[in-house]
Amino acid sequence: IVRYVIFPWEHRLRIRRPEKFGGPLEYESSAAFEAAWVRGEIHPQDLKAAAAEALDRLVAPVRTYLAAHPDVAPQSFLPASPDPPS
């Protein structure tokens, strides 16, 4: 998600964390982020929170549009299939 969604859209990853845990981090490339991850410099919970915040920013315009246009939302989804796919 970070490499293929967040970096192409935001061109950086910001990880907010308290000073007692090392303070905030910012990565300007997926290579720098991945190297820090491999070295164990990023706690999984910090990454999860940062990815969730970035994805929330990414879908915010869609959420806002659908809230302002409730007539569009029902057309955006296929009806549920009574039979599971085989």
Biotite code that builds the C-alpha atoms (Angstrom):
import biotite.structure as struc

atoms = struc.array([
    struc.Atom([0.000, 0.000, 0.000], chain_id="A", res_id=1, res_name="ILE", atom_name="CA", element="C"),
    struc.Atom([2.764, 2.430, 0.905], chain_id="A", res_id=2, res_name="VAL", atom_name="CA", element="C"),
    struc.Atom([4.795, 1.789, -2.252], chain_id="A", res_id=3, res_name="ARG", atom_name="CA", element="C"),
    struc.Atom([1.971, 1.541, -4.780], chain_id="A", res_id=4, res_name="TYR", atom_name="CA", element="C"),
    struc.Atom([-0.703, 3.865, -3.387], chain_id="A", res_id=5, res_name="VAL", atom_name="CA", element="C"),
    struc.Atom([0.618, 6.356, -0.845], chain_id="A", res_id=6, res_name="ILE", atom_name="CA", element="C"),
    struc.Atom([3.921, 7.376, -2.476], chain_id="A", res_id=7, res_name="PHE", atom_name="CA", element="C"),
    struc.Atom([2.467, 7.838, -5.983], chain_id="A", res_id=8, res_name="PRO", atom_name="CA", element="C"),
    struc.Atom([-0.214, 10.174, -4.558], chain_id="A", res_id=9, res_name="TRP", atom_name="CA", element="C"),
    struc.Atom([1.514, 11.988, -1.711], chain_id="A", res_id=10, res_name="GLU", atom_name="CA", element="C"),
    struc.Atom([5.201, 11.588, -2.659], chain_id="A", res_id=11, res_name="HIS", atom_name="CA", element="C"),
    struc.Atom([6.068, 11.127, 1.014], chain_id="A", res_id=12, res_name="ARG", atom_name="CA", element="C"),
    struc.Atom([5.082, 9.187, 4.098], chain_id="A", res_id=13, res_name="LEU", atom_name="CA", element="C"),
    struc.Atom([4.706, 11.012, 7.384], chain_id="A", res_id=14, res_name="ARG", atom_name="CA", element="C"),
    struc.Atom([4.728, 9.007, 10.586], chain_id="A", res_id=15, res_name="ILE", atom_name="CA", element="C"),
    struc.Atom([3.530, 10.928, 13.611], chain_id="A", res_id=16, res_name="ARG", atom_name="CA", element="C"),
    struc.Atom([4.721, 9.597, 16.940], chain_id="A", res_id=17, res_name="ARG", atom_name="CA", element="C"),
    struc.Atom([5.554, 11.084, 20.348], chain_id="A", res_id=18, res_name="PRO", atom_name="CA", element="C"),
    struc.Atom([9.053, 12.364, 21.081], chain_id="A", res_id=19, res_name="GLU", atom_name="CA", element="C"),
    struc.Atom([9.475, 9.651, 23.703], chain_id="A", res_id=20, res_name="LYS", atom_name="CA", element="C"),
    struc.Atom([9.278, 7.119, 20.847], chain_id="A", res_id=21, res_name="PHE", atom_name="CA", element="C"),
    struc.Atom([11.716, 8.989, 18.605], chain_id="A", res_id=22, res_name="GLY", atom_name="CA", element="C"),
    struc.Atom([9.511, 11.782, 17.294], chain_id="A", res_id=23, res_name="GLY", atom_name="CA", element="C"),
    struc.Atom([7.916, 12.147, 13.887], chain_id="A", res_id=24, res_name="PRO", atom_name="CA", element="C"),
    struc.Atom([9.449, 10.640, 10.765], chain_id="A", res_id=25, res_name="LEU", atom_name="CA", element="C"),
    struc.Atom([9.094, 11.613, 7.133], chain_id="A", res_id=26, res_name="GLU", atom_name="CA", element="C"),
    struc.Atom([10.238, 9.616, 4.126], chain_id="A", res_id=27, res_name="TYR", atom_name="CA", element="C"),
    struc.Atom([10.467, 11.225, 0.697], chain_id="A", res_id=28, res_name="GLU", atom_name="CA", element="C"),
    struc.Atom([10.913, 7.971, -1.232], chain_id="A", res_id=29, res_name="SER", atom_name="CA", element="C"),
    struc.Atom([9.624, 4.455, -0.976], chain_id="A", res_id=30, res_name="SER", atom_name="CA", element="C"),
    struc.Atom([13.241, 3.210, -1.039], chain_id="A", res_id=31, res_name="ALA", atom_name="CA", element="C"),
    struc.Atom([14.117, 5.252, 2.061], chain_id="A", res_id=32, res_name="ALA", atom_name="CA", element="C"),
    struc.Atom([10.956, 4.081, 3.807], chain_id="A", res_id=33, res_name="PHE", atom_name="CA", element="C"),
    struc.Atom([11.580, 0.431, 2.916], chain_id="A", res_id=34, res_name="GLU", atom_name="CA", element="C"),
    struc.Atom([15.187, 0.608, 4.118], chain_id="A", res_id=35, res_name="ALA", atom_name="CA", element="C"),
    struc.Atom([14.056, 2.044, 7.464], chain_id="A", res_id=36, res_name="ALA", atom_name="CA", element="C"),
    struc.Atom([11.380, -0.651, 7.733], chain_id="A", res_id=37, res_name="TRP", atom_name="CA", element="C"),
    struc.Atom([13.905, -3.441, 7.069], chain_id="A", res_id=38, res_name="VAL", atom_name="CA", element="C"),
    struc.Atom([16.266, -1.971, 9.690], chain_id="A", res_id=39, res_name="ARG", atom_name="CA", element="C"),
    struc.Atom([13.412, -2.090, 12.223], chain_id="A", res_id=40, res_name="GLY", atom_name="CA", element="C"),
    struc.Atom([13.259, 1.677, 12.692], chain_id="A", res_id=41, res_name="GLU", atom_name="CA", element="C"),
    struc.Atom([9.477, 1.813, 12.266], chain_id="A", res_id=42, res_name="ILE", atom_name="CA", element="C"),
    struc.Atom([7.096, 0.153, 14.698], chain_id="A", res_id=43, res_name="HIS", atom_name="CA", element="C"),
    struc.Atom([4.277, -1.727, 12.921], chain_id="A", res_id=44, res_name="PRO", atom_name="CA", element="C"),
    struc.Atom([1.615, 0.209, 14.839], chain_id="A", res_id=45, res_name="GLN", atom_name="CA", element="C"),
    struc.Atom([3.181, 3.517, 13.752], chain_id="A", res_id=46, res_name="ASP", atom_name="CA", element="C"),
    struc.Atom([3.163, 2.361, 10.130], chain_id="A", res_id=47, res_name="LEU", atom_name="CA", element="C"),
    struc.Atom([-0.436, 1.210, 10.405], chain_id="A", res_id=48, res_name="LYS", atom_name="CA", element="C"),
    struc.Atom([-1.535, 4.586, 11.787], chain_id="A", res_id=49, res_name="ALA", atom_name="CA", element="C"),
    struc.Atom([0.423, 6.521, 9.136], chain_id="A", res_id=50, res_name="ALA", atom_name="CA", element="C"),
    struc.Atom([-0.970, 4.407, 6.300], chain_id="A", res_id=51, res_name="ALA", atom_name="CA", element="C"),
    struc.Atom([-4.520, 4.784, 7.629], chain_id="A", res_id=52, res_name="ALA", atom_name="CA", element="C"),
    struc.Atom([-4.131, 8.571, 7.838], chain_id="A", res_id=53, res_name="GLU", atom_name="CA", element="C"),
    struc.Atom([-2.730, 8.749, 4.298], chain_id="A", res_id=54, res_name="ALA", atom_name="CA", element="C"),
    struc.Atom([-5.484, 6.540, 2.883], chain_id="A", res_id=55, res_name="LEU", atom_name="CA", element="C"),
    struc.Atom([-8.086, 8.621, 4.704], chain_id="A", res_id=56, res_name="ASP", atom_name="CA", element="C"),
    struc.Atom([-6.707, 11.763, 3.023], chain_id="A", res_id=57, res_name="ARG", atom_name="CA", element="C"),
    struc.Atom([-6.742, 9.974, -0.324], chain_id="A", res_id=58, res_name="LEU", atom_name="CA", element="C"),
    struc.Atom([-10.409, 8.962, -0.170], chain_id="A", res_id=59, res_name="VAL", atom_name="CA", element="C"),
    struc.Atom([-11.636, 12.151, 1.546], chain_id="A", res_id=60, res_name="ALA", atom_name="CA", element="C"),
    struc.Atom([-12.642, 13.874, -1.727], chain_id="A", res_id=61, res_name="PRO", atom_name="CA", element="C"),
    struc.Atom([-14.668, 10.825, -2.769], chain_id="A", res_id=62, res_name="VAL", atom_name="CA", element="C"),
    struc.Atom([-16.323, 10.655, 0.633], chain_id="A", res_id=63, res_name="ARG", atom_name="CA", element="C"),
    struc.Atom([-17.161, 14.375, 0.474], chain_id="A", res_id=64, res_name="THR", atom_name="CA", element="C"),
    struc.Atom([-18.567, 14.082, -3.039], chain_id="A", res_id=65, res_name="TYR", atom_name="CA", element="C"),
    struc.Atom([-20.745, 11.089, -2.190], chain_id="A", res_id=66, res_name="LEU", atom_name="CA", element="C"),
    struc.Atom([-22.036, 12.824, 0.945], chain_id="A", res_id=67, res_name="ALA", atom_name="CA", element="C"),
    struc.Atom([-23.050, 15.838, -1.174], chain_id="A", res_id=68, res_name="ALA", atom_name="CA", element="C"),
    struc.Atom([-24.579, 13.653, -3.914], chain_id="A", res_id=69, res_name="HIS", atom_name="CA", element="C"),
    struc.Atom([-26.472, 10.815, -2.179], chain_id="A", res_id=70, res_name="PRO", atom_name="CA", element="C"),
    struc.Atom([-28.206, 9.919, -5.445], chain_id="A", res_id=71, res_name="ASP", atom_name="CA", element="C"),
    struc.Atom([-24.869, 8.757, -6.918], chain_id="A", res_id=72, res_name="VAL", atom_name="CA", element="C"),
    struc.Atom([-23.954, 6.277, -4.190], chain_id="A", res_id=73, res_name="ALA", atom_name="CA", element="C"),
    struc.Atom([-26.610, 3.619, -4.954], chain_id="A", res_id=74, res_name="PRO", atom_name="CA", element="C"),
    struc.Atom([-25.498, 3.552, -8.597], chain_id="A", res_id=75, res_name="GLN", atom_name="CA", element="C"),
    struc.Atom([-21.902, 2.965, -7.542], chain_id="A", res_id=76, res_name="SER", atom_name="CA", element="C"),
    struc.Atom([-22.418, -0.545, -6.237], chain_id="A", res_id=77, res_name="PHE", atom_name="CA", element="C"),
    struc.Atom([-23.580, -3.731, -7.869], chain_id="A", res_id=78, res_name="LEU", atom_name="CA", element="C"),
    struc.Atom([-26.425, -5.575, -6.175], chain_id="A", res_id=79, res_name="PRO", atom_name="CA", element="C"),
    struc.Atom([-25.395, -8.417, -3.907], chain_id="A", res_id=80, res_name="ALA", atom_name="CA", element="C"),
    struc.Atom([-25.289, -11.765, -5.632], chain_id="A", res_id=81, res_name="SER", atom_name="CA", element="C"),
    struc.Atom([-27.492, -14.422, -4.013], chain_id="A", res_id=82, res_name="PRO", atom_name="CA", element="C"),
    struc.Atom([-24.981, -17.114, -4.938], chain_id="A", res_id=83, res_name="ASP", atom_name="CA", element="C"),
    struc.Atom([-21.309, -16.959, -3.955], chain_id="A", res_id=84, res_name="PRO", atom_name="CA", element="C"),
    struc.Atom([-18.877, -17.094, -6.871], chain_id="A", res_id=85, res_name="PRO", atom_name="CA", element="C"),
    struc.Atom([-17.574, -20.532, -7.720], chain_id="A", res_id=86, res_name="SER", atom_name="CA", element="C"),
])
